[in-house]
Amino acid sequence: MKILTRISILTAILAFSLFLAGCQEEGPVEKAGEKIDEAVENVEEKINPQGPAEEAGEKIDEAVEKTKEEASDAKKKIEESVK
């Protein structure tokens, strides 16, 4: 049950993230940072392999964190445009 709840939340968060991020392009520094993150994750996975449920949970946690950041950024932009 807990996994289904997380998957439902993840789906809603991803939809919201796509909505917010749809108009934003990534710069070269952001792309390089993502590649570094992926490389670190690959090394971590080889050192400490995890099961599929734990991997899914981590991806959900990452998506939630990213969405929080994007929502915060959107809130700031809205507040600035209202001023």
C-alpha positions as CSV (number, residue, x, y, z in Angstrom):
1,M,0.0,0.0,0.0
2,K,2.8,2.4,0.9
3,I,4.5,1.8,-2.5
4,L,1.2,2.5,-4.4
5,T,0.8,5.8,-2.5
6,R,4.3,6.8,-3.3
7,I,3.8,5.9,-7.0
8,S,0.7,8.0,-7.1
9,I,2.4,10.9,-5.4
10,L,5.4,10.5,-7.8
11,T,3.1,10.6,-10.8
12,A,1.4,13.8,-9.6
13,I,4.8,15.4,-8.8
14,L,6.3,14.4,-12.2
15,A,3.3,15.9,-14.0
16,F,3.7,19.1,-12.0
17,S,7.4,19.1,-12.7
18,L,7.0,18.7,-16.4
19,F,4.5,21.6,-16.3
20,L,7.0,23.8,-14.5
21,A,10.1,22.8,-16.3
22,G,8.6,22.7,-19.8
23,C,9.7,26.2,-20.7
24,Q,13.1,26.1,-19.1
25,E,16.3,25.1,-20.9
26,E,19.2,23.6,-19.1
27,G,22.5,25.4,-19.3
28,P,25.9,23.8,-19.8
29,V,26.8,23.9,-16.2
30,E,23.5,22.2,-15.2
31,K,24.1,19.5,-17.8
32,A,27.6,18.9,-16.5
33,G,26.3,18.7,-13.0
34,E,23.8,16.1,-14.0
35,K,26.5,14.0,-15.7
36,I,28.6,14.2,-12.5
37,D,25.6,13.2,-10.4
38,E,24.9,10.2,-12.7
39,A,28.6,9.1,-12.5
40,V,28.5,9.3,-8.7
41,E,25.3,7.3,-8.6
42,N,26.7,4.6,-11.0
43,V,29.8,4.3,-8.7
44,E,27.5,4.0,-5.6
45,E,25.4,1.4,-7.2
46,K,28.4,-0.7,-8.0
47,I,29.7,-0.4,-4.5
48,N,26.4,-0.9,-2.7
49,P,23.8,-2.6,-5.0
50,Q,20.2,-2.2,-4.0
51,G,16.9,-4.0,-4.7
52,P,14.3,-2.6,-7.1
53,A,12.0,-1.4,-4.3
54,E,14.8,0.7,-2.7
55,E,15.8,2.1,-6.1
56,A,12.2,3.1,-6.7
57,G,11.9,4.7,-3.3
58,E,15.1,6.7,-3.9
59,K,13.8,7.9,-7.3
60,I,10.6,9.0,-5.7
61,D,12.5,10.9,-3.0
62,E,14.7,12.6,-5.6
63,A,11.6,13.6,-7.6
64,V,9.9,15.0,-4.5
65,E,13.0,17.0,-3.6
66,K,13.3,18.3,-7.2
67,T,9.7,19.2,-7.3
68,K,10.0,21.1,-4.0
69,E,12.9,23.1,-5.4
70,E,11.0,23.9,-8.6
71,A,7.8,24.8,-6.7
72,S,9.9,27.1,-4.5
73,D,11.5,28.7,-7.6
74,A,8.0,29.1,-9.2
75,K,6.7,30.7,-6.0
76,K,9.6,33.2,-6.0
77,K,9.0,34.1,-9.6
78,I,5.3,34.6,-9.0
79,E,6.0,36.8,-6.0
80,E,8.4,38.9,-8.0
81,S,6.0,39.3,-10.8
82,V,3.2,40.4,-8.4
83,K,5.4,43.2,-6.9
